[in-house]
């Protein structure tokens, strides 16, 4: 062996010896020093509640019709299911919140989407106030409901299922782009709630409750209406509002969620299938079918009778349809312990 080879070999042995000495003194190398310790140096994760949202802790409930005679109605059978924790908007998305989305789309995404697409596909369809009801003077609502500041805190309507989902995508990018500038980890995606999540949230921890506030009446002890809906034929004003009401005008349920019954019905993620409840799994169930153009709508609205306000009542609308009584709210999956004790 030549002199250079001896020197090279000696240098390698010195390096190896130094490594063992460092490990013997309690220091760990990047590969864990022989132990399985995971990747070192990763910061911890603390999930914060997004602004305007409230906590729906994980739990188990009976999904389905909560009426006193479930078998006789033959509408929606009961099924015990478990739901993972999530955050949910405490109110429906308002006109002013949706306006922020539209303004950003027009300012920042005009070159990508085009003004015609934004105004046709994403802008609220204000003509619903005239089209939805025959022989109805809806012109003032068509002109003012979305545009005028008097209605800023009212739920946005005239938005189809696709626009609601696009809003969720934009909201996710809007939040996570800002978090990236602060050196923060991304938050989970905003999305529409599954039908099961929506029903679980509407009950607010009251299993088998007929309404979000419990059973079985639609007025409180003082005779006041507990939601914005249609109490009887031709009677729209008993609850204090002829059309929609400002969000959070009535008491919240036990999860702190407002308007889970009445005001506007709400889009869910699921495709509508009459027998979905017995078909879906009993852990975080959802029914997906890209070929089904009917999407689940829940909660009842200002123009509906009390039956549609019930937590177990299922109905639908076509995914590309806009209505003056359908809006939406977002949810976000909670990343952490399933017990909900860390919320």
Backbone torsions as a table, in degrees:
resi	resn	phi	psi	omega
1	UNK	NA	133.7	-179.9
2	UNK	-79.0	173.4	-174.2
3	UNK	-64.1	-38.8	-179.5
4	UNK	-63.7	-38.3	179.3
5	UNK	-65.5	-39.3	179.1
6	UNK	-64.4	-43.8	-179.4
7	UNK	-63.0	-42.4	-179.9
8	UNK	-63.0	-43.9	-179.4
9	UNK	-66.0	-39.5	-179.9
10	UNK	-64.6	-40.4	178.3
11	UNK	-63.4	-39.3	178.3
12	UNK	-62.7	-42.6	179.9
13	UNK	-65.0	-38.8	176.4
14	UNK	-61.5	-42.5	179.4
15	UNK	-63.7	-42.6	-179.9
16	UNK	-65.5	-41.3	179.0
17	UNK	-63.5	-39.7	178.4
18	UNK	-62.4	-37.1	178.3
19	UNK	-62.6	-45.8	179.8
20	UNK	-64.6	-38.2	179.0
21	UNK	-62.8	-42.5	178.7
22	UNK	-63.3	-42.1	179.1
23	UNK	-66.8	-37.2	-179.7
24	UNK	-67.0	-22.6	179.7
25	UNK	-89.0	8.5	176.4
26	UNK	97.5	-3.1	178.9
27	UNK	-81.0	147.7	179.3
28	UNK	-116.8	136.9	175.6
29	UNK	-81.2	175.0	-177.2
30	UNK	-65.1	-21.0	-179.8
31	UNK	-90.8	8.9	176.3
32	UNK	93.3	-1.2	177.8
33	UNK	61.6	33.8	179.4
34	UNK	93.3	-14.2	179.2
35	UNK	-102.9	156.4	175.6
36	UNK	-89.4	100.4	-174.3
37	UNK	-119.2	2.6	-176.0
38	UNK	78.6	177.9	179.2
39	UNK	-78.8	122.7	-176.2
40	UNK	-79.7	155.2	172.8
41	UNK	87.1	4.9	178.7
42	UNK	-82.5	128.3	-178.1
43	UNK	-71.9	160.0	-179.6
44	UNK	-74.4	173.3	-177.7
45	UNK	-123.9	123.7	174.0
46	UNK	-124.0	119.7	-177.7
47	UNK	-93.2	123.9	-179.6
48	UNK	-100.0	152.2	179.2
49	UNK	-74.8	121.0	178.8
50	UNK	-61.4	149.0	-179.0
51	UNK	-57.0	133.0	177.7
52	UNK	85.3	1.3	-179.7
53	UNK	-110.3	162.4	176.4
54	UNK	-133.9	165.3	-172.0
55	UNK	-88.5	132.8	169.0
56	UNK	-116.1	95.5	-175.5
57	UNK	-67.3	155.0	179.9
58	UNK	-62.8	152.4	-178.5
59	UNK	-178.5	-178.8	-179.6
60	UNK	-122.1	139.1	178.4
61	UNK	-150.7	170.5	177.5
62	UNK	-96.5	108.3	-179.9
63	UNK	-82.9	137.4	178.4
64	UNK	130.1	-175.0	-175.9
65	UNK	-60.0	131.0	-179.4
66	UNK	-106.1	12.4	178.9
67	UNK	-66.0	160.0	-176.2
68	UNK	-64.9	-26.2	-177.4
69	UNK	-126.2	75.5	-174.5
70	UNK	-63.6	-43.5	-176.9
71	UNK	-62.3	-37.0	-177.1
72	UNK	-72.4	-32.1	-178.9
73	UNK	-71.3	-34.1	178.6
74	UNK	53.1	38.1	-177.9
75	UNK	-107.5	-45.6	-172.3
76	UNK	-152.2	102.9	-177.4
77	UNK	-71.1	157.1	179.3
78	UNK	-84.8	146.8	177.3
79	UNK	-152.9	128.7	178.5
80	UNK	-79.7	125.2	-178.8
81	UNK	-134.8	160.0	178.1
82	UNK	-113.6	136.6	-177.2
83	UNK	-120.6	131.7	175.3
84	UNK	-73.9	159.0	-178.2
85	UNK	-65.3	147.6	177.9
86	UNK	-157.6	165.3	172.4
87	UNK	-103.8	147.2	-179.9
88	UNK	-138.1	142.7	174.1
89	UNK	-55.3	132.6	-177.6
90	UNK	-74.2	-13.8	173.1
91	UNK	-136.9	171.4	171.0
92	UNK	-65.3	156.4	174.3
93	UNK	-62.6	129.8	-175.8
94	UNK	-89.8	168.5	176.4
95	UNK	-57.0	-43.3	-176.0
96	UNK	-71.3	-34.9	175.4
97	UNK	-65.9	-41.8	178.7
98	UNK	-68.2	-31.0	178.7
99	UNK	-64.2	-35.6	175.6
100	UNK	-59.1	-43.0	177.6
101	UNK	-60.8	-48.1	-178.7
102	UNK	-64.2	-41.7	-179.9
103	UNK	-62.4	-41.4	178.5
104	UNK	-66.3	-41.2	178.7
105	UNK	-59.7	-42.6	-178.3
106	UNK	-71.3	-34.0	-177.2
107	UNK	-83.7	-38.5	-170.7
108	UNK	-108.7	-22.2	-172.9
109	UNK	-117.1	12.9	-176.4
110	UNK	-61.7	-40.2	-178.4
111	UNK	-69.5	-28.6	-177.1
112	UNK	-84.9	-49.6	-174.5
113	UNK	-93.6	-32.4	-176.3
114	UNK	88.9	141.8	-177.2
115	UNK	-63.0	-37.0	-178.5
116	UNK	-63.1	-41.5	178.8
117	UNK	-64.3	-45.6	-178.4
118	UNK	-61.7	-45.7	-176.4
119	UNK	-74.6	-27.3	-178.2
120	UNK	-88.9	-43.7	-171.9
121	UNK	-96.0	-29.0	-173.3
122	UNK	-110.6	-32.5	-179.8
123	UNK	-65.6	136.0	-179.8
124	UNK	-56.6	136.4	179.2
125	UNK	-82.1	98.1	-176.2
126	UNK	-75.1	-14.4	-179.9
127	UNK	-72.0	-8.4	-179.7
128	UNK	-60.0	-28.8	-178.7
129	UNK	-67.8	-21.1	177.3
130	UNK	-97.3	-37.8	-173.5
131	UNK	-78.7	-30.8	-171.0
132	UNK	-69.5	-26.2	-173.3
133	UNK	-132.4	126.9	-180.0
134	UNK	-71.3	141.6	176.1
135	UNK	53.1	52.0	-177.7
136	UNK	-130.6	133.2	-178.5
137	UNK	-82.2	77.8	-177.9
138	UNK	-94.8	2.6	-175.4
139	UNK	-58.1	-44.1	178.7
140	UNK	-60.7	-39.1	178.5
141	UNK	-67.1	-38.9	178.8
142	UNK	-61.5	-37.1	-176.2
143	UNK	-80.2	-37.9	-168.2
144	UNK	-109.4	-23.8	-165.8
145	UNK	-59.1	-46.4	-179.9
146	UNK	-88.6	-34.2	-170.3
147	UNK	-83.8	-31.9	-170.4
148	UNK	-88.0	139.1	179.5
149	UNK	-62.5	-16.9	176.9
150	UNK	-60.6	-23.7	-177.3
151	UNK	-110.7	17.3	-176.8
152	UNK	-58.0	-38.3	-176.3
153	UNK	-96.1	17.7	174.6
154	UNK	-94.8	153.5	-178.4
155	UNK	-67.1	138.0	176.7
156	UNK	-68.6	140.9	176.2
157	UNK	-133.5	179.9	-178.6
158	UNK	73.1	24.0	-179.0
159	UNK	-117.6	125.6	-179.4
160	UNK	-83.4	178.6	-175.7
161	UNK	-62.9	-38.4	-179.5
162	UNK	-66.2	-43.2	179.6
163	UNK	-64.6	-38.4	177.9
164	UNK	-62.3	-41.5	179.0
165	UNK	-68.9	-37.1	178.2
166	UNK	-65.5	-38.2	175.6
167	UNK	-57.3	-43.6	179.0
168	UNK	-61.5	-41.4	178.7
169	UNK	-63.7	-45.0	178.8
170	UNK	-62.4	-43.7	-178.0
171	UNK	-61.5	-37.7	177.2
172	UNK	-62.4	-48.4	179.7
173	UNK	-65.0	-39.1	-179.1
174	UNK	-60.0	-45.2	179.6
175	UNK	-71.5	-48.2	-172.8
176	UNK	-73.6	-26.6	173.2
177	UNK	-64.2	-41.3	177.2
178	UNK	-66.6	-43.0	-179.7
179	UNK	-62.0	-34.5	178.3
180	UNK	-63.1	-37.3	178.8
181	UNK	-68.0	-21.4	179.5
182	UNK	-96.8	2.4	-179.3
183	UNK	72.0	28.4	-177.7
184	UNK	-102.9	152.3	174.7
185	UNK	-64.4	153.2	176.4
186	UNK	-67.1	145.6	171.5
187	UNK	-87.5	158.9	176.0
188	UNK	-61.1	163.6	-177.0
189	UNK	-68.9	142.8	163.2
190	UNK	-73.9	146.5	-178.5
191	UNK	-159.3	170.6	171.9
192	UNK	-75.4	148.0	178.6
193	UNK	-71.8	148.3	168.2
194	UNK	-68.0	161.4	178.9
195	UNK	-59.5	-40.1	-179.9
196	UNK	-66.3	-42.5	176.8
197	UNK	-60.9	-43.3	-178.7
198	UNK	-61.5	-46.7	-178.7
199	UNK	-65.8	-40.9	177.6
200	UNK	-60.7	-44.1	179.5
201	UNK	-66.0	-39.1	-179.0
202	UNK	-62.4	-37.0	179.9
203	UNK	-71.9	-24.2	175.6
204	UNK	60.3	33.8	179.8
205	UNK	90.0	-1.6	178.5
206	UNK	-96.7	92.0	-177.8
207	UNK	-63.0	135.8	178.9
208	UNK	68.1	16.4	178.2
209	UNK	-71.5	137.3	-179.1
210	UNK	-73.1	-38.1	178.9
211	UNK	-126.6	164.7	178.8
212	UNK	-58.0	-26.9	179.6
213	UNK	-91.8	-3.2	179.1
214	UNK	120.1	-146.9	-177.5
215	UNK	-125.7	162.2	-22.0
216	UNK	-112.7	12.8	-168.3
217	UNK	-102.8	161.1	178.7
218	UNK	-105.7	2.0	174.2
219	UNK	-124.8	152.4	175.3
220	UNK	-86.4	-174.3	-175.4
221	UNK	-64.0	-22.1	179.1
222	UNK	-91.2	1.4	178.8
223	UNK	86.6	8.0	-179.4
224	UNK	-84.9	140.7	176.5
225	UNK	-64.6	144.6	-177.0
226	UNK	-99.4	0.5	178.8
227	UNK	-161.1	168.5	178.3
228	UNK	-96.6	106.7	-177.9
229	UNK	-155.8	-167.7	-178.7
230	UNK	-106.6	101.5	-175.5
231	UNK	-67.3	-27.8	-179.1
232	UNK	-164.5	175.0	-176.9
233	UNK	-56.7	122.4	178.3
234	UNK	70.8	9.5	-176.1
235	UNK	-112.7	103.6	-178.7
236	UNK	-113.7	-13.0	-168.4
237	UNK	-104.0	-3.6	-178.9
238	UNK	-60.0	-27.8	-179.8
239	UNK	-88.0	-1.2	176.6
240	UNK	103.1	-6.9	-177.2
241	UNK	-139.9	135.6	178.6
242	UNK	-77.7	-40.7	179.6
243	UNK	-112.4	-132.3	176.1
244	UNK	-71.1	168.0	175.9
245	UNK	-120.7	160.1	171.6
246	UNK	-57.1	143.9	-178.6
247	UNK	-60.5	149.8	178.5
248	UNK	64.1	32.6	176.7
249	UNK	-82.0	-14.2	-179.7
250	UNK	-120.9	170.6	-178.5
251	UNK	-63.0	148.2	175.7
252	UNK	-80.5	166.0	172.3
253	UNK	-84.5	-172.5	-173.5
254	UNK	-71.5	-12.4	173.3
255	UNK	-90.8	-1.8	-177.9
256	UNK	83.0	22.1	-179.2
257	UNK	-101.0	133.9	-179.4
258	UNK	-102.2	150.6	172.1
259	UNK	59.3	34.4	173.7
260	UNK	-76.8	-4.1	169.5
261	UNK	-136.2	128.5	177.6
262	UNK	81.1	-171.4	-174.3
263	UNK	68.2	-85.2	170.0
264	UNK	-132.6	146.6	170.5
265	UNK	-69.1	164.4	-171.6
266	UNK	-134.3	137.0	176.2
267	UNK	-66.2	140.6	169.7
268	UNK	-116.8	167.7	-178.3
269	UNK	-70.4	-33.5	-168.2
270	UNK	-68.6	145.4	163.9
271	UNK	-72.0	149.9	-178.0
272	UNK	-88.8	130.7	175.3
273	UNK	-143.8	128.4	-172.7
274	UNK	-56.3	-35.7	-176.9
275	UNK	-106.1	31.7	-175.3
276	UNK	-65.2	-39.1	-173.8
277	UNK	-59.2	-48.5	178.3
278	UNK	-73.8	-13.6	-176.3
279	UNK	-87.7	-41.0	-173.7
280	UNK	-72.2	162.3	-179.7
281	UNK	-70.4	165.5	-176.7
282	UNK	-98.1	13.4	173.1
283	UNK	-127.5	117.4	-176.5
284	UNK	45.4	56.5	-175.7
285	UNK	-69.8	145.5	171.1
286	UNK	-154.1	149.3	-178.9
287	UNK	-115.2	111.9	-178.4
288	UNK	-109.3	131.8	175.3
289	UNK	-156.9	102.1	-176.8
290	UNK	-65.4	-20.5	-179.5
291	UNK	-87.5	-7.1	179.3
292	UNK	-93.3	115.8	-176.9
293	UNK	-83.9	-8.8	175.9
294	UNK	-86.8	131.1	178.4
295	UNK	-119.8	148.2	-175.5
296	UNK	-67.5	136.1	173.3
297	UNK	-125.4	133.5	-174.5
298	UNK	-130.6	156.7	165.7
299	UNK	104.9	-19.3	-176.9
300	UNK	73.3	164.0	-174.3
301	UNK	-139.7	-175.9	-178.5
302	UNK	-61.4	-23.4	-176.6
303	UNK	-103.6	5.1	-176.0
304	UNK	-101.3	153.3	173.9
305	UNK	-77.6	171.7	-170.8
306	UNK	-61.6	-27.3	-179.0
307	UNK	-55.5	-38.7	-177.4
308	UNK	-76.9	-10.7	176.2
309	UNK	-82.3	-15.4	-177.0
310	UNK	-64.2	143.5	-175.1
311	UNK	-64.1	-24.1	-177.3
312	UNK	-99.3	0.0	-177.5
313	UNK	-77.4	128.3	-179.4
314	UNK	-109.0	140.5	172.7
315	UNK	-152.8	-179.0	-174.6
316	UNK	-149.6	168.4	168.7
317	UNK	-146.9	157.8	179.5
318	UNK	-72.3	139.9	-168.2
319	UNK	-60.5	-26.5	-179.5
320	UNK	-101.8	18.2	-177.1
321	UNK	-101.7	138.8	175.4
322	UNK	-111.4	142.9	-178.7
323	UNK	-138.7	158.0	178.9
324	UNK	-81.0	3.2	-176.7
325	UNK	-132.6	15.5	177.3
326	UNK	-124.2	125.2	173.8
327	UNK	-128.3	-148.9	-179.1
328	UNK	-167.3	167.0	168.4
329	UNK	-142.3	163.0	-175.5
330	UNK	-104.9	159.4	170.9
331	UNK	-130.5	165.9	176.1
332	UNK	-142.1	130.4	178.6
333	UNK	-65.2	135.3	176.6
334	UNK	-85.0	129.0	177.9
335	UNK	-101.6	108.6	-178.7
336	UNK	161.0	-155.5	-177.1
337	UNK	-63.6	140.3	-177.1
338	UNK	-76.3	-15.8	-176.4
339	UNK	-72.1	-21.6	-177.5
340	UNK	84.4	-3.2	-177.4
341	UNK	-71.3	-15.8	-178.7
342	UNK	-95.6	4.2	-179.1
343	UNK	-66.7	NA	NA
